[in-house]
Amino acid sequence: MSPTTNTVRAEVHAPPDQAIPIVFVPGIMGSPLLATGANARIMGSDNRWAWFPDDGLGWVAGITKWKSYNSLTPAERKQLLDPQRTRALSKPQDADRKTVSKYVTALPLEEALNRGWGSVMLDSYGKILNILEGKLRFILTPEGKPYPGIKEAMPNVVSSWGELKGYRPLTPDALEAAAEFRYPVYAVGYNWLNSNSQAADYLAGQIQAILARCKNKLGLKCKHGVILVTHSMGGLVARMCAKRNPNLIQGVVHGVQPAIGAATAYRRVRAGWEDIAGAIGLGGTGKKIMPIFANAAGPLELLPNKRYGTGWLRITSNGKTLFQLPDAGKGGGDPYAQIYLHPYAWWRLMDPGWINPIGNEPNPNQPAVASAWLNYQTRIGEAKDFHSNQLGGYYHPNSYVHYGADEGHQAFQHCTWKLNAGLIPSHKRGMPGTPAPAPSQEHAVNLQLTGDNYEGRTWMVDKVSEQQLINQHGVGIMHNTLGHGYFADLQGQDQAGDGTVPAHAAEDAAEQAVFAARMTGYDHQGSYKNLNVQNLTLYSILRIGAVAKELPA
């Protein structure tokens, strides 16, 4: 188009004409949700959100607003986060434009909205989306050298990323092969209240739409599927999607995935969030967590499943373990039957009265409680089916994994109740003020629950009548155990992790991955804000792109 008088030669390098879109899949609570019915009015007449995590100080915690999620009663929380009255943000106009414009730097606002960036929590994920979009545009210079941004995926000191399995440096040939593609970055939020199975089908539909847009709007060949980048529970969604739709997915990069569940989920249901920020915004008591968990399949699928192993729920006394569940000798270590479906055991997961509460109180109507428990049993059955029959141990054969194993961010590999003896009741003649003896295993299992503060302490009484020899003032006395009082406290985190997912829960994925990184230096929600995680994710994508194969239509 230059004038004929201009005789200076110009060289223009055309970008690749084929693409492998990057699709980011967030974790639980990492997708804003829209209220679609009467639940919208719970937060005020001008509210349209069932969940809006990017307004953490206002909408969630209520520090800058008078009406907030934090101010809701347990019953209101259940109504607001009703899986049947919520939906993910599926269209550009669903997103909050002000929030997207605040966090997006690598794309024009309209394009970011069309790429689904507004469907995920940008406070946690905006940085990684911008970084991947910016750096993957330019892989090699005209001279065939890596651009500066790509060099960050080629560390001089590999150990700075952590303990690595399957690491291979990015060679010039690998970068040249990866540079044959464009990598437009998309994000797909989903309704995390529904089963991960439903979310996987939703993700597949969104991927198909992304590939169609890539072809029709961008004019690119998109025959190699997509690369999924996941956070936390998004890994379960991605695995299920890949298992059902192998023709859509070239590879998966998993971050901090609770691959076989996490005992932290049990702890939070029983006692609320263990950290101050979580307690303020989301609930520091099980009363506020149970009504949501019990009625939503997605959160229940984060509980330890059968592949997590046996004995992760422990009851100890005086430094000795009295019993552990699930027990391999009873139903093959089934946590659903042995833990989750016990309505009245003191070490249970769920209190039936709080599944469908009334305001700030448990439901006093016994028929209503029985009905709520039946519904909960259905949800647990769905979770078991998802874990055992649908997903199982499947991982995409081209999986790359990174996870936290930091002693400074410990998580719950086990949940341990420390059982303490109270005093023998005053009505026992000659016994008042005498400490009750440590219970036997049989007695500990069958203690009757008498009180629960839903913050990690329970009170029980022994209902088993048995003669025991106890020491009172140096004298051995035969005494009946009936009526002995006890209390138990949930103990703290016990394994290196990221504060939420213990290393144990992520290692299942690492064992089957092409590449895995055991890392330190970040907490669970903020993992993709960590520089090493960002560079390692870039590295993983380039390795997948370097060996990408055309997928069957």
LOMI-889295 format. One line per 5 residues: their letters; for each residue x, z, y of C-alpha. Coordinates in Angstrom, 1 decimal. Example, Ala and Ser with C-alpha at 12.3 -4.5 7.8 and 13.67 -1.06 7.14 Angstrom:
AS = 12.3:7.8:-4.5 ~ 13.7:7.1:-1.1
END
This chain:
MSPTT = 0.0:0.0:0.0 ~ 3.1:0.1:2.3 ~ 3.7:-2.8:4.7 ~ 5.8:-5.7:3.4 ~ 8.4:-5.0:6.0
NTVRA = 9.1:-1.7:4.3 ~ 11.8:-2.6:1.7 ~ 12.6:0.9:0.7 ~ 11.9:1.5:-3.0 ~ 9.6:4.4:-3.8
EVHAP = 9.3:6.1:-7.2 ~ 6.2:8.0:-8.1 ~ 5.9:10.0:-11.3 ~ 2.4:9.9:-12.7 ~ 1.2:13.1:-14.2
PDQAI = 0.3:13.1:-17.9 ~ -2.9:11.4:-18.9 ~ -3.8:13.9:-21.6 ~ -4.6:17.6:-21.4 ~ -5.0:20.8:-23.3
PIVFV = -7.1:23.1:-21.2 ~ -6.2:26.8:-21.2 ~ -9.3:29.0:-21.7 ~ -9.0:32.7:-20.8 ~ -11.3:35.0:-22.8
PGIMG = -11.6:38.6:-21.4 ~ -12.1:41.9:-23.1 ~ -15.1:44.3:-23.2 ~ -16.4:45.0:-19.7 ~ -14.1:42.3:-18.4
SPLLA = -17.1:39.9:-17.7 ~ -19.6:40.6:-15.0 ~ -23.2:40.5:-16.2 ~ -26.4:39.5:-14.5 ~ -29.6:41.5:-14.8
TGANA = -32.4:39.2:-15.8 ~ -35.5:41.5:-15.6 ~ -36.7:44.8:-14.4 ~ -33.2:46.2:-15.0 ~ -32.1:44.6:-11.7
RIMGS = -34.2:47.1:-9.7 ~ -32.4:50.1:-11.2 ~ -29.5:49.7:-8.7 ~ -31.7:48.8:-5.8 ~ -33.8:45.9:-4.5
DNRWA = -30.8:43.8:-3.4 ~ -28.9:44.1:-6.7 ~ -28.6:41.3:-9.2 ~ -25.9:42.8:-11.4 ~ -26.1:44.6:-14.7
WFPDD = -22.3:44.9:-14.5 ~ -20.0:44.1:-11.6 ~ -16.5:45.4:-12.3 ~ -14.7:43.7:-9.4 ~ -16.4:46.2:-7.0
GLGWV = -14.8:49.2:-8.7 ~ -14.9:51.6:-5.8 ~ -18.4:50.6:-4.8 ~ -20.8:49.2:-7.4 ~ -19.0:51.0:-10.3
AGITK = -17.7:54.4:-9.0 ~ -19.9:54.9:-5.9 ~ -17.0:55.9:-3.7 ~ -18.0:53.4:-1.0 ~ -21.7:53.0:-1.9
WKSYN = -24.4:55.6:-2.3 ~ -26.0:53.8:-5.3 ~ -23.7:53.0:-8.1 ~ -23.3:52.8:-11.8 ~ -21.6:56.2:-11.8
SLTPA = -24.7:57.8:-10.3 ~ -27.1:56.5:-13.0 ~ -28.6:58.8:-15.6 ~ -27.9:58.1:-19.3 ~ -31.4:56.6:-19.6
ERKQL = -30.8:54.3:-16.6 ~ -27.5:53.1:-18.0 ~ -29.2:52.1:-21.2 ~ -31.9:50.2:-19.3 ~ -29.4:48.5:-17.0
LDPQR = -27.2:47.4:-19.9 ~ -29.9:46.2:-22.2 ~ -28.5:43.3:-24.2 ~ -31.8:41.5:-24.1 ~ -32.0:41.7:-20.3
TRALS = -28.5:40.7:-19.4 ~ -26.5:37.4:-19.5 ~ -23.1:36.2:-18.7 ~ -22.3:34.0:-15.7 ~ -22.7:30.5:-17.1
KPQDA = -22.9:28.4:-13.9 ~ -20.7:28.2:-10.8 ~ -23.5:29.4:-8.6 ~ -23.8:32.6:-10.7 ~ -20.5:33.9:-9.4
DRKTV = -19.8:36.1:-6.4 ~ -18.1:33.6:-4.0 ~ -16.6:36.3:-1.8 ~ -14.9:37.9:-4.8 ~ -13.6:34.6:-6.1
SKYVT = -12.2:33.6:-2.7 ~ -10.5:37.0:-2.5 ~ -8.5:36.5:-5.7 ~ -8.0:32.7:-6.1 ~ -4.8:31.1:-4.6
ALPLE = -3.9:28.3:-7.1 ~ -7.1:26.3:-6.8 ~ -9.6:25.3:-4.1 ~ -12.6:27.7:-4.2 ~ -15.1:25.1:-5.5
EALNR = -12.8:24.0:-8.3 ~ -12.1:27.7:-9.3 ~ -15.9:28.2:-9.5 ~ -16.2:25.1:-11.7 ~ -13.5:26.4:-13.9
GWGSV = -15.4:29.6:-14.6 ~ -13.0:31.9:-12.8 ~ -15.9:33.8:-11.3 ~ -17.2:34.7:-14.8 ~ -14.4:37.2:-15.5
MLDSY = -13.1:40.3:-13.8 ~ -10.6:38.9:-11.3 ~ -9.0:42.2:-10.4 ~ -7.6:42.4:-13.9 ~ -7.3:38.7:-14.7
GKILN = -7.0:36.8:-11.4 ~ -3.2:37.1:-11.3 ~ -2.6:35.6:-14.8 ~ -5.1:32.7:-14.0 ~ -3.3:31.8:-10.8
ILEGK = 0.1:32.1:-12.4 ~ -0.7:29.9:-15.4 ~ -2.5:27.3:-13.2 ~ 0.4:27.1:-10.7 ~ 3.4:27.1:-13.1
LRFIL = 2.0:24.8:-15.8 ~ 1.4:22.0:-13.3 ~ 5.2:21.3:-13.1 ~ 7.1:21.7:-16.3 ~ 10.1:19.3:-15.9
TPEGK = 11.7:17.8:-12.8 ~ 12.2:14.0:-12.6 ~ 15.7:14.7:-13.8 ~ 14.3:16.4:-16.9 ~ 15.2:20.0:-15.9
PYPGI = 12.8:22.9:-16.1 ~ 11.1:23.8:-12.9 ~ 11.9:27.3:-11.6 ~ 8.5:28.7:-12.7 ~ 9.1:27.5:-16.3
KEAMP = 12.6:29.1:-16.4 ~ 10.8:32.4:-16.3 ~ 9.6:31.6:-19.9 ~ 13.3:31.3:-20.9 ~ 14.7:34.8:-20.5
NVVSS = 18.5:35.3:-20.4 ~ 18.0:38.7:-22.1 ~ 15.3:38.2:-24.8 ~ 15.1:41.9:-25.6 ~ 13.7:42.5:-22.1
WGELK = 10.4:41.4:-23.5 ~ 10.4:44.0:-26.3 ~ 10.8:43.8:-30.1 ~ 10.2:40.2:-31.0 ~ 9.2:38.5:-34.2
GYRPL = 9.4:34.7:-34.6 ~ 11.1:34.1:-31.2 ~ 12.6:30.6:-30.7 ~ 14.0:29.6:-27.4 ~ 12.3:26.7:-25.6
TPDAL = 14.7:23.8:-26.1 ~ 14.8:20.6:-23.9 ~ 13.0:18.7:-26.6 ~ 10.3:21.3:-26.8 ~ 9.7:21.3:-23.1
EAAAE = 9.7:17.5:-23.1 ~ 7.0:17.6:-25.8 ~ 5.0:20.2:-23.9 ~ 5.2:18.3:-20.7 ~ 3.2:15.4:-22.3
FRYPV = 0.1:17.5:-21.4 ~ -1.6:18.9:-18.4 ~ -2.9:22.5:-18.8 ~ -5.9:23.1:-16.5 ~ -6.8:26.7:-16.6
YAVGY = -10.4:27.8:-17.3 ~ -12.1:31.2:-17.9 ~ -15.1:32.0:-20.0 ~ -16.9:35.4:-19.5 ~ -19.5:36.3:-22.1
NWLNS = -22.1:39.0:-22.8 ~ -20.0:41.7:-24.3 ~ -23.1:43.8:-25.2 ~ -24.0:41.2:-27.9 ~ -22.2:40.8:-31.2
NSQAA = -18.8:39.1:-31.0 ~ -20.3:36.6:-33.4 ~ -22.9:35.6:-30.7 ~ -20.1:35.6:-28.1 ~ -18.0:33.3:-30.4
DYLAG = -20.8:30.7:-30.5 ~ -21.3:30.9:-26.8 ~ -17.5:30.4:-26.3 ~ -17.6:27.3:-28.6 ~ -20.4:25.8:-26.4
QIQAI = -18.4:26.5:-23.2 ~ -15.3:24.9:-24.8 ~ -17.2:21.8:-25.6 ~ -18.4:21.6:-22.0 ~ -14.8:22.1:-20.7
LARCK = -13.5:19.3:-22.9 ~ -16.3:17.0:-21.7 ~ -15.5:17.9:-18.1 ~ -11.8:17.3:-18.7 ~ -12.6:13.9:-20.0
NKLGL = -15.4:12.8:-17.7 ~ -14.5:14.5:-14.4 ~ -10.7:14.6:-14.6 ~ -10.4:11.3:-16.4 ~ -8.0:12.7:-19.0
KCKHG = -7.7:12.3:-22.8 ~ -8.7:15.7:-24.3 ~ -8.2:15.2:-28.0 ~ -6.1:18.3:-28.7 ~ -8.7:21.0:-28.2
VILVT = -7.9:24.0:-26.1 ~ -5.5:27.0:-26.1 ~ -7.3:30.3:-25.9 ~ -5.6:33.2:-24.1 ~ -7.4:36.5:-24.8
HSMGG = -7.5:40.1:-23.7 ~ -8.5:43.0:-25.9 ~ -12.0:42.4:-27.5 ~ -11.8:38.8:-26.4 ~ -9.4:38.4:-29.3
LVARM = -12.2:39.1:-31.8 ~ -14.4:36.6:-30.0 ~ -11.6:34.0:-30.1 ~ -10.8:34.5:-33.8 ~ -14.5:34.2:-34.8
CAKRN = -14.8:31.0:-32.7 ~ -11.6:29.5:-34.2 ~ -12.8:30.3:-37.7 ~ -16.1:28.4:-37.1 ~ -14.7:25.7:-34.9
PNLIQ = -11.1:24.8:-36.0 ~ -11.5:21.4:-34.4 ~ -11.8:22.9:-30.9 ~ -8.7:25.1:-30.8 ~ -5.0:24.2:-30.8
GVVHG = -3.7:27.8:-30.7 ~ -4.5:31.3:-29.5 ~ -2.5:33.8:-27.5 ~ -3.7:37.3:-28.2 ~ -3.1:40.2:-25.8
VQPAI = -3.6:43.9:-26.7 ~ -6.2:43.1:-29.3 ~ -7.8:45.9:-31.3 ~ -7.5:43.6:-34.3 ~ -9.0:46.1:-36.8
GAATA = -10.8:48.4:-34.3 ~ -9.5:51.4:-32.4 ~ -10.1:55.1:-33.0 ~ -10.3:55.4:-29.2 ~ -13.9:54.0:-29.5
YRRVR = -14.9:57.0:-31.6 ~ -13.3:59.4:-29.1 ~ -15.1:57.9:-26.1 ~ -18.5:57.9:-27.8 ~ -18.1:61.6:-28.7
AGWED = -16.4:62.9:-25.6 ~ -16.4:60.3:-22.9 ~ -13.4:58.6:-21.3 ~ -10.1:60.4:-21.7 ~ -8.5:59.4:-18.4
IAGAI = -9.7:60.4:-14.9 ~ -10.4:56.9:-13.6 ~ -12.5:56.0:-16.7 ~ -14.3:59.3:-16.5 ~ -15.3:58.8:-12.9
GLGGT = -16.4:55.2:-13.1 ~ -17.7:54.9:-16.7 ~ -18.5:58.4:-17.9 ~ -16.5:61.5:-18.8 ~ -19.1:62.7:-21.3
GKKIM = -20.5:61.2:-24.5 ~ -24.0:61.6:-23.1 ~ -23.3:58.6:-20.8 ~ -21.6:56.5:-23.5 ~ -23.9:56.9:-26.5
PIFAN = -27.0:55.2:-25.1 ~ -25.0:52.0:-24.4 ~ -22.9:52.0:-27.6 ~ -25.7:52.7:-30.0 ~ -27.8:49.8:-28.7
AAGPL = -25.2:47.1:-28.3 ~ -23.5:45.4:-31.2 ~ -20.4:44.3:-29.3 ~ -19.1:47.8:-28.5 ~ -19.8:49.0:-32.0
ELLPN = -17.6:46.3:-33.3 ~ -14.6:48.0:-31.6 ~ -14.9:50.9:-34.0 ~ -12.3:51.2:-36.7 ~ -13.4:48.9:-39.6
KRYGT = -12.5:49.2:-43.2 ~ -9.3:47.4:-42.7 ~ -8.2:50.1:-40.3 ~ -7.4:52.3:-43.2 ~ -8.5:55.7:-44.5
GWLRI = -8.1:59.2:-43.1 ~ -8.2:58.3:-39.4 ~ -10.8:61.0:-38.7 ~ -9.0:64.4:-39.4 ~ -10.2:68.0:-39.4
TSNGK = -7.4:70.6:-39.3 ~ -7.2:74.3:-39.1 ~ -4.1:76.6:-38.7 ~ -1.9:73.5:-38.9 ~ -3.3:72.3:-42.2
TLFQL = -5.6:69.3:-42.9 ~ -8.9:70.4:-44.4 ~ -10.3:66.9:-44.9 ~ -10.0:63.3:-43.7 ~ -12.4:60.5:-43.4
PDAGK = -13.0:57.8:-44.5 ~ -12.0:58.9:-47.9 ~ -10.7:56.2:-50.2 ~ -12.2:57.9:-53.2 ~ -15.7:57.8:-51.8
GGGDP = -17.0:54.3:-51.5 ~ -13.5:52.8:-51.0 ~ -12.9:54.2:-47.5 ~ -16.1:52.9:-45.9 ~ -16.3:54.3:-42.3
YAQIY = -19.8:53.1:-41.8 ~ -21.3:55.1:-44.6 ~ -18.9:58.1:-44.3 ~ -18.8:58.5:-40.6 ~ -21.0:56.2:-38.4
LHPYA = -24.3:56.7:-40.3 ~ -24.3:60.5:-40.5 ~ -26.9:61.7:-38.0 ~ -26.4:65.5:-38.3 ~ -22.8:66.2:-39.5
WWRLM = -20.8:68.0:-36.8 ~ -18.1:65.3:-36.9 ~ -20.6:62.4:-36.7 ~ -20.2:59.5:-34.3 ~ -23.7:59.4:-32.7
DPGWI = -26.3:62.0:-31.7 ~ -29.7:60.5:-32.5 ~ -31.2:62.3:-29.5 ~ -29.0:60.4:-27.0 ~ -29.6:56.9:-28.4
NPIGN = -32.8:56.6:-26.2 ~ -32.6:59.5:-23.8 ~ -35.1:60.6:-21.1 ~ -33.4:60.8:-17.8 ~ -30.5:63.2:-18.2
EPNPN = -31.8:64.7:-21.4 ~ -31.9:63.8:-25.0 ~ -35.2:62.4:-26.3 ~ -37.4:65.3:-27.5 ~ -39.9:63.0:-29.3
QPAVA = -39.0:63.0:-33.0 ~ -40.8:59.8:-33.9 ~ -39.0:58.1:-31.0 ~ -35.7:59.5:-32.2 ~ -36.3:58.3:-35.7
SAWLN = -37.1:54.8:-34.5 ~ -34.0:54.8:-32.3 ~ -31.9:55.8:-35.3 ~ -33.3:53.0:-37.3 ~ -32.4:50.5:-34.6
YQTRI = -28.9:52.0:-34.5 ~ -28.6:51.6:-38.2 ~ -29.3:47.9:-37.7 ~ -26.6:47.5:-35.1 ~ -24.1:49.3:-37.3
GEAKD = -25.1:47.0:-40.2 ~ -24.4:44.0:-37.9 ~ -21.0:45.4:-37.0 ~ -20.1:45.9:-40.7 ~ -21.2:42.4:-41.5
FHSNQ = -19.2:41.0:-38.7 ~ -16.1:42.9:-39.8 ~ -16.4:42.4:-43.5 ~ -18.2:39.1:-44.1 ~ -17.9:37.0:-40.9
LGGYY = -14.5:37.6:-39.4 ~ -12.6:39.5:-42.1 ~ -8.9:39.0:-41.9 ~ -9.0:35.6:-40.3 ~ -6.5:34.6:-37.6
HPNSY = -5.9:31.1:-36.2 ~ -2.7:29.8:-38.0 ~ -1.1:29.1:-34.6 ~ -1.5:32.6:-33.2 ~ 0.9:34.3:-30.7
VHYGA = 0.5:38.1:-30.2 ~ 1.7:40.7:-27.6 ~ 0.7:44.3:-27.6 ~ 1.7:47.7:-26.2 ~ 3.7:50.3:-28.2
DEGHQ = 4.7:52.6:-25.3 ~ 5.2:56.3:-25.8 ~ 4.2:56.7:-22.2 ~ 0.8:55.1:-22.9 ~ -0.2:56.8:-26.1
AFQHC = -3.6:56.0:-27.8 ~ -5.7:57.3:-30.6 ~ -4.5:56.1:-34.0 ~ -6.3:59.2:-35.4 ~ -9.0:61.3:-34.0
TWKLN = -8.3:64.9:-34.9 ~ -10.7:67.9:-34.6 ~ -8.9:71.2:-34.6 ~ -11.2:73.7:-36.2 ~ -11.1:77.3:-35.0
AGLIP = -12.7:80.4:-36.4 ~ -15.0:82.5:-34.2 ~ -15.9:86.2:-34.8 ~ -18.0:87.4:-37.7 ~ -21.5:88.0:-36.3
SHKRG = -22.4:91.5:-35.1 ~ -25.3:91.8:-37.6 ~ -22.8:91.9:-40.5 ~ -22.5:95.6:-41.2 ~ -19.0:97.0:-40.7
MPGTP = -17.7:93.6:-39.6 ~ -18.3:93.1:-35.9 ~ -15.2:91.8:-34.0 ~ -13.5:90.6:-37.2 ~ -12.2:87.0:-37.0
APAPS = -13.9:84.7:-39.6 ~ -11.5:83.4:-42.2 ~ -10.4:79.8:-42.2 ~ -13.0:77.8:-44.0 ~ -12.4:76.0:-47.3
QEHAV = -12.7:72.2:-47.4 ~ -16.2:72.4:-48.8 ~ -17.3:74.8:-46.1 ~ -15.6:72.8:-43.3 ~ -17.4:69.6:-44.3
NLQLT = -20.8:71.3:-44.4 ~ -20.7:73.4:-41.3 ~ -23.9:73.2:-39.4 ~ -23.7:71.9:-35.9 ~ -25.2:74.3:-33.3
GDNYE = -23.8:73.0:-30.0 ~ -21.9:70.1:-28.5 ~ -20.7:69.7:-24.9 ~ -20.1:66.0:-25.5 ~ -16.7:66.3:-23.9
GRTWM = -14.7:67.2:-27.0 ~ -16.0:70.6:-28.2 ~ -18.5:71.5:-30.8 ~ -19.9:74.8:-32.2 ~ -20.9:75.3:-35.8
VDKVS = -22.1:77.9:-38.2 ~ -21.4:78.3:-41.9 ~ -24.6:77.9:-43.9 ~ -22.9:78.2:-47.3 ~ -23.4:81.6:-49.0
EQQLI = -20.2:82.6:-50.9 ~ -18.4:85.8:-51.5 ~ -14.9:85.8:-50.0 ~ -12.1:88.4:-49.9 ~ -11.0:89.0:-46.3
NQHGV = -8.6:91.4:-44.7 ~ -10.0:93.9:-42.3 ~ -7.5:96.4:-40.8 ~ -5.3:96.0:-43.8 ~ -8.1:96.6:-46.3
GIMHN = -9.4:93.9:-48.6 ~ -13.2:93.6:-48.3 ~ -15.6:91.2:-50.1 ~ -17.7:89.4:-47.6 ~ -20.4:86.7:-47.6
TLGHG = -19.5:83.6:-45.6 ~ -23.1:82.9:-44.5 ~ -23.3:82.9:-40.7 ~ -19.7:82.6:-39.9 ~ -19.2:80.9:-36.5
YFADL = -16.6:78.2:-35.7 ~ -15.8:75.8:-33.0 ~ -13.7:72.6:-32.9 ~ -11.8:70.7:-30.2 ~ -10.9:67.0:-30.2
QGQDQ = -7.1:66.6:-29.8 ~ -5.2:64.1:-27.7 ~ -3.6:60.7:-28.4 ~ -1.1:60.6:-31.2 ~ 0.5:57.1:-31.3
AGDGT = 2.4:54.8:-28.9 ~ 0.2:52.1:-27.6 ~ -1.3:51.0:-24.3 ~ -3.5:54.0:-23.6 ~ -6.5:52.4:-25.4
VPAHA = -5.3:50.4:-28.4 ~ -2.7:52.1:-30.7 ~ 0.1:50.0:-32.0 ~ -1.4:50.4:-35.5 ~ -4.5:48.5:-34.5
AEDAA = -2.6:45.6:-33.0 ~ 0.0:45.2:-35.7 ~ -2.5:43.7:-38.1 ~ -2.5:40.6:-35.9 ~ 1.3:40.7:-35.4
EQAVF = 1.9:40.5:-39.1 ~ 0.1:37.2:-39.3 ~ 1.3:35.6:-36.1 ~ 3.8:32.8:-35.5 ~ 5.3:35.0:-32.7
AARMT = 4.7:38.6:-31.8 ~ 6.0:41.0:-29.2 ~ 5.9:44.8:-29.4 ~ 6.2:45.8:-25.7 ~ 6.3:48.7:-23.3
GYDHQ = 5.6:49.1:-19.6 ~ 1.9:48.6:-19.1 ~ -1.5:50.1:-19.8 ~ -4.4:48.3:-21.6 ~ -6.5:47.0:-18.7
GSYKN = -3.5:46.0:-16.6 ~ -1.5:44.2:-19.3 ~ -1.8:40.8:-17.7 ~ -0.5:42.1:-14.4 ~ 2.8:42.9:-16.1
LNVQN = 5.6:40.4:-15.3 ~ 6.9:40.3:-18.9 ~ 3.5:39.7:-20.3 ~ 2.9:36.9:-17.8 ~ 6.2:35.2:-18.7
LTLYS = 5.7:35.7:-22.4 ~ 2.2:34.2:-22.2 ~ 3.6:31.1:-20.4 ~ 6.3:30.9:-23.2 ~ 3.6:31.1:-25.9
ILRIG = 1.5:28.3:-24.3 ~ 4.5:26.0:-24.0 ~ 5.4:26.6:-27.6 ~ 1.9:25.7:-28.7 ~ 1.9:22.7:-26.5
AVAKE = 5.3:21.5:-27.8 ~ 3.9:21.1:-31.4 ~ 0.3:20.2:-30.5 ~ -1.5:17.8:-32.8 ~ -4.6:15.7:-32.2
LPA = -7.6:17.5:-33.7 ~ -10.4:15.8:-35.6 ~ -13.4:15.0:-33.5
END
